[in-house]
């Protein structure tokens, strides 16, 4: 269900596998329970969430105090997250900001509106992959809305491969991954990067090589 990336006395960082719920749902074993058993801890605190079919970096707290500290970090934009998505369409803009209110639609989906009362805000950069047959979209969410990146990319015609709600679901997984997680905690800087390891398309040598070598993701923090 996950790979352990890092742990100290306050928190742990894991690479969540796709297809894993963070919470117990129905008869499915949850990420949280799996981590508790693996580390032999009674209490682990979710500090943020990933969709079931999204993989990648997550940070979890070891106490209520740590959970409270990270709550304020997230609230005050003290944590930077960069996601990587794989698509097939080359969009008009190579980079930009997608902004708008989100509202519920049918079949558990959301839509992006052209109003800005409480908007979802996502920076993105598009980069070619596999001789431009595919596209990588590096996404930096400035807010934390449900399905935010999936809805944002859908709104500009850049549906994620394998997304059963907003794109084409006939792939081995949804190609969305939490790639970078950076923050300052107790005066120390933490910067985690973890390339996706699961997915037939991401295992193609040329795509993975381009993903690991690209510098596009580093430009996201400089965009205005």
Secondary structure, 3 states (H helix, E strand, C coil): CEEEEEECCCEEEEEECCCCCCCCECCECCHHHHHHHHHCCCCCEECCCCCCCCEEEEEEECCHHHHHHHHHHHHCCCEEEEEEEEECCCCCCCEEEEEECEEECCCCCEEECCCCCCCEEEEEEEEEECCCCEEEEEEEECCCCCCHHHHHHHHCCCCCECCCCCCECCCCCCCEEEEEEEEEECCEEEEEECCCCCCCCCCCHHHHHHHHHCCHHHHHHHCC
